[in-house]
Amino acid sequence: MIYSGFARIYDKFMDMPYEAWADYIQAIWRRHGCHPKLVLDLACGTGGLTLPLARRGYDMIGADASAEMLAIARQKTIDSGNDALFLHQDMRELELYGTVDAIVCACDGLNYLPERDDLAAVFALCANYLNPGGLLIFDVNTEHKFSKILADNTFAATDSDAAYIWENYYDAADKINEYALTCFVQEGDVYRRYDEMHFQRAHSAEEIASALMDGGLRLLAQYAELTFDAPKSDTQRIFFVAAK
């Protein structure tokens, strides 16, 4: 199961710019005339984006397939004095109690979907739960990032009570990046080893646009990460904006 053992050290080692992303998402909402109150954070993980948005006054729902990641998100919410509803759900089986004003899916969650039809199915669910005029904002890792940055590289990091080794292999034919992740977490006087295999697919912009259409959503814009510029051939992360 992915994000089980690694969930315990995810926040320690994955230094993601969540506050900057929250600023950026708010800027996208303003740019496209969206003024949400109730927001779904799809594939929310440990709540890295859920909580900054909650602190800014949005009513937040977080959904994720990893119970371990959600447990950390819930505890962080309690510790921070904020409020959010967390749901243990795979995005392909999303089931909400009602509709929302906006949906965000950050940190390349959609790259975990292996097929273009999976994208269309998730987009159809998003369309079903979005209020009229609501926006879906999501980002994906690009093929350039998989093939030129991650490729066959190995990354590692250590801290006083944890460490990880992250090995990559990119299959250009299938457009699948394979992550072999080994982490060590201190438990008492010993370190416990956890091994996980992650797989992400490089979905092209054309595939995404087609899947959005099949899912009942309109593609409004594509932006290079944290800008309002058009993506380039060497862009590593693209943000997409779609509307109900």
N, C-alpha and C positions, 0 to 999 in steps of 0.2 A: 504494500500500500504506500503510495507516494505521500509526502508531507505527513508522515507519522513520527518517526524518530527525528527527522530533520526539523519538524515543527518546533521542537524545544530550543533550537539554536537559530532559527530562521531570522529573527529580529537582530540577533547579535552580529550576524555576518552579512545579511542582505541589506546593504545601506541604500535603500531606495528613497528618491526625493519626494516623499508623500506630501509634504507641505507645499512644495512647488507644484506638484500635480493638482492638489486641491485648488490652489490659486488659478492654475491653468484651466481646469474644468469650469470654475466659476466664470472665467473670461470667455470660454466657449459658449456657456449658457447665455451670457450677456450679448455676445456677438450674434447669436442666432435667435435672440428674443425669447429665451426660455427662462421662466421664473419658478423653479420647482420648490415645493415644500416637502413632499415625500419622495425619497430617493432610494433606489435599490443599488447596492454595491454587489455585483455579481462576481463570484470567485474572490470573495473578500479576504481570504487568508486570515491573518492574525489581526485584521482590522486596521491595517496601516493607513488606508485611505478613509475607511468608515469613520474613524474617530476624528480626524481633522475636519471632515465635513459636518459631523455632529457638533463639534465645538463652534462651528460657524452658524449654527441654528437650524440645520436641516434635520427633519425626522428621517432616521436612517434604518434601513433593513439591510442586513448582510447575509449572503448565502454562499455556502462553500461545501465541497464534497468531503473535506477532511475534518473529522470530528476533533482531531488533536489541534488543528489550527484554530477552529472555532472556540475551543476551550480557552485558549490563550486570549483570543479576541474578547470573549466575555469577561475574563478576569481584568484585562486592561480597561475595559469599559467601566467596570465597578471601581477599580482603583482611581480612575480619572474623574469619577463623579458624573460621567456622561451617561446617555441612555441610547440604546439601539436594540433592535430585535434581530437575533441571529437564527438562521434556518440551516439545518444540515441537509443540503440538497445538491445533487449533481445538476449542473446548469441545463443538461439535456432533459431533465425531469422537473423543471422549475414549476412550482405550484404555490402561488401567493394567495392571500386571503382577499385581495382586491387589487385595484390598479394603482399605479404610481405615476408621478409626474416626470421622472427621469430615471434612466438606468446607466450606470457606469460599470465598466469591466476593465480594470487596470492591471498592469504588470503582466502582460502577455498571456492572460488566462485562456484566450481563445486559441492560442497556438497549441494547446493540449488537445484540441479536437482534431482527430486524425483525418477526417474526410470533409469534402466540400458540403456534402449532404448534412453532416453534423452541424456545420455553420448555419445552413438554411433552417434546420429544425430549431436551433437556439434562437435565431432571429425571429422565427414565427412565434415562439413563446414570448419573446420580448415585445413584439407587436401586440400580442394578446393582452399583456399586462400594462402597456403604456396608455396613459390617457391621451386623447386627441391632442396633437401638437407636441407631445412629449418627445424628448431626445434620448437616443442611445449613443453613448460615447465609449469607445473602446480603443485599445492599442494592440498592435501585434509586433513581434520581432520580425524583421525582414530576412529575406534569403541572403542578402549581403551580410547581415550580422552572423547568420549561421555558417555561411561558407567562408567568410573572410576573417571574422573576429573570433568566433568560438571554434569552428572547424575541428581540427584534431589537437586542440590545446588542452592543457591540464592546469587547473587553478587550485590553490590551497591556501588555507589560513588557519592560524592557531590563536587561542586565547588561554587564559589561566585554567579554565574549566571545560574547554571544548576545542574541537578542531574539525576541519573537513577537508576532503580531497574531492575535486569535481573534474571528472574526465569527460571529454566531448568527442563525439564522432558524427560527422554529417554525411548522410547518404544523399548525394545530389540527384540520383535517379528518382528516388521516392520522396525527396525533399523533407526527410525526417532527420531531426537532430536528436541523437541519443545521449543522455546524460547519465553517467555512472557516478553516483554520489555515495561516498563513504564518510560518515561522521562519527566522532567519538565524543561522548558526553560524560562528564564526571558524575558518578553516583556514589556518594560516600568516599571511600578510599580507593575506588577503582574507576576505570573508564569503560563505559559500555559502548560497543560498536554497533552502528546501524548502517545497513546498506539499502539503497533505493535506486531504482531505474526510472528515469523520466524520459518521455518522448514528446517532442514538439514538432509540429509540421509548419513549413513555410508556406502560408497561404498567399497567393498573389493578389494584387489589388483587383485584378479582373475577376478572380474567383469570389472575392469578398463582395464586390459590387453585384455580381450575379446572384449570390446567396441572399443578400439583403433584399433584392427585388423579389426573389421567390418567397422570402419570409414576410413580405408585405410591408417593407420599410423602404424609404427613399434615401439614397446616399446624398448627403448635402456637401460634405467636404472631406478632404484628406490633408493632414498637416504633419510636417516633420516635428518630432518631439519638442514640446514646450515652445513652439513658434506657430505663426500663422503662414509659414512658407510652404510651398509645394514640396513634397518629398523629392529627393534626388536619388541617383543610383547608389550612393553610399550612405543613405539614411539607414540608421540601425533600428529605429522604432517609429512607426507611423500611427498617428491617432486618426480614427475615423469618426465622423459625425453622421448619424442617420436619424430620420424623423418618422413618426407614425403617419 
